Amino acid sequence: MLDAATHVLRAEPATATMQSIARKAALSQATAYRHFPSVEALVVAYHEDVIASLAEHGERSRKTGKELFEHQAARWVKLQNVHGPVIVRFSSQRGILERMHNAEEVAALTCSAWDQALRGVLIDLALPDALLNVARFLHHALFDPREILDLTKTAGVPDEQVVRRLSDAFYGALKGWARSDA
């Protein structure tokens, strides 16, 4: 069912319904609802699947520090070209820190996908691990799927430049935050 949802959500992220997803999966609508109580629940599973693929990508890498971060960032930008419209449509209205505090599953998965790379950046920049939540916040703000899509689709910035510019902005923001806390 998740495969069918993936096709429908990608094709029509703004109008997908459980009925259209069930039709694509060749299931009755009642059967579809037995698997997922709502389109939103199905999208959470979809988003979790995207984040899990990002986490696996990072785990397979032998890179560390800023290299690992940029490796993950490049993968994230590519994922947004495919999954961004779905993720944007169903994005939480709450910030990453609040969602982490409330132990939301997608937020926890996001942290597991990025924390090794974020900690590596802190090490490379000679910043304390105590800034991990700041790094999470700044990363989430800068690498928001809406903004990535805006840069790649609206402004026509190539993926590699998006990664470079956002990564450099992230490093600068982290250093600036650390100086402000000093």
C-alpha positions in Angstrom: 0.0 0.0 0.0 2.9 2.4 0.7 4.2 1.9 -2.8 0.8 2.8 -4.2 0.7 5.8 -1.9 4.1 6.9 -3.0 3.0 7.0 -6.6 -0.3 8.8 -5.9 1.3 11.3 -3.4 4.1 12.2 -5.8 1.7 12.6 -8.7 -0.9 14.6 -6.8 0.4 15.7 -3.4 -2.2 18.4 -3.0 -5.3 16.3 -3.8 -4.4 12.7 -2.9 -7.2 10.9 -1.0 -7.4 7.5 0.6 -9.8 6.6 -2.2 -7.2 7.4 -4.9 -4.5 5.6 -3.0 -6.7 2.5 -2.5 -7.6 2.5 -6.2 -3.9 2.6 -7.1 -3.2 -0.3 -4.7 -6.1 -2.3 -6.1 -7.7 -2.4 -2.6 -11.1 -1.4 -1.3 -11.2 1.9 0.6 -12.2 -0.1 3.7 -9.1 -2.3 3.4 -6.9 0.8 2.9 -8.4 2.3 6.1 -7.6 -0.9 8.0 -3.9 -0.3 7.1 -3.8 3.4 7.8 -6.5 5.4 9.6 -6.0 8.5 7.4 -4.0 9.9 4.6 -2.0 11.9 7.2 -1.1 8.6 8.9 0.0 7.2 5.6 2.0 10.3 4.9 3.8 9.9 8.2 4.8 6.4 7.2 5.9 7.8 3.8 8.0 10.5 5.5 9.5 7.9 7.9 10.5 5.8 4.9 12.2 8.8 3.2 14.1 9.6 6.5 15.0 6.0 7.0 16.6 5.9 3.5 18.6 9.1 4.4 19.7 7.5 7.6 20.9 4.3 5.7 22.7 6.5 3.2 24.7 8.1 6.0 25.3 4.9 7.8 26.8 3.4 4.6 29.2 6.3 4.2 32.8 6.2 5.5 32.9 10.0 5.5 33.2 12.0 8.7 32.7 15.6 9.9 31.8 18.2 7.3 32.3 15.7 4.5 29.6 13.4 5.9 27.3 16.4 6.5 27.7 17.5 2.9 27.2 13.9 1.7 24.0 13.7 3.6 22.9 17.2 2.5 23.4 16.3 -1.1 21.3 13.2 -0.6 18.6 15.3 1.2 18.5 17.8 -1.7 18.1 15.0 -4.2 15.3 13.4 -2.1 13.5 16.7 -2.1 13.4 16.7 -5.9 11.3 13.5 -5.6 9.6 13.7 -2.2 9.6 17.3 -1.3 6.1 18.2 -2.5 4.6 15.5 -0.4 6.7 16.3 2.7 5.9 20.0 2.3 2.2 19.4 2.0 2.1 17.5 5.3 4.8 19.3 7.2 4.1 19.8 10.9 3.2 23.3 12.0 5.5 22.9 15.0 9.2 23.4 15.1 11.8 20.6 15.3 12.7 21.3 18.9 9.1 21.1 20.1 8.6 17.9 18.1 11.8 16.4 19.6 10.6 17.4 23.1 7.3 15.7 22.4 9.2 12.6 21.1 7.4 12.6 17.8 8.5 9.7 15.7 9.5 11.6 12.5 11.5 14.1 14.6 13.3 11.2 16.3 14.1 9.6 13.0 15.3 12.9 11.6 17.7 13.2 14.5 19.0 9.7 14.0 19.5 10.4 10.3 21.5 13.6 10.9 23.1 13.5 14.4 26.3 11.8 13.4 26.9 14.3 10.6 25.9 17.2 12.9 28.2 16.1 15.6 31.0 15.7 13.1 30.5 19.3 12.0 30.7 20.5 15.6 34.0 18.6 16.0 35.3 20.0 12.7 34.4 23.5 13.8 35.8 23.0 17.3 32.4 23.6 18.8 31.1 21.8 21.9 28.6 19.0 21.6 26.4 21.0 23.9 25.4 22.9 20.7 23.8 19.8 19.2 20.2 21.1 19.6 21.3 24.4 18.1 22.8 22.5 15.2 19.6 20.5 14.8 17.5 23.7 14.8 19.7 25.6 12.4 20.0 22.6 10.1 16.2 22.2 10.1 15.7 25.9 9.4 18.2 26.0 6.5 17.5 22.7 4.9 13.7 22.9 5.0 12.2 21.1 2.0 10.1 24.2 1.1 13.3 26.3 0.8 15.2 23.6 -1.1 12.4 23.3 -3.6 12.3 27.1 -3.9 16.0 27.2 -4.7 16.1 24.2 -7.1 12.7 24.6 -8.8 11.9 28.3 -8.6 15.4 29.9 -8.7 16.9 27.1 -10.8 20.0 26.8 -8.6 21.8 23.4 -9.3 21.7 20.9 -6.5 25.4 21.1 -5.9 25.3 24.8 -5.4 22.3 24.4 -3.1 24.3 22.0 -1.0 27.4 24.3 -1.0 25.5 27.5 -0.2 23.3 26.0 2.5 26.2 24.1 4.1 28.3 27.2 4.2 25.4 29.2 5.7 24.9 26.4 8.2 28.6 26.5 9.3 28.6 30.3 9.6 25.3 30.3 11.6 26.7 27.7 14.0 29.9 29.7 14.5 27.9 32.9 15.0 25.6 31.2 17.5 28.6 29.9 19.4 30.2 33.4 19.5 26.9 34.8 20.8 26.8 32.2 23.6 30.4 32.8 24.6 
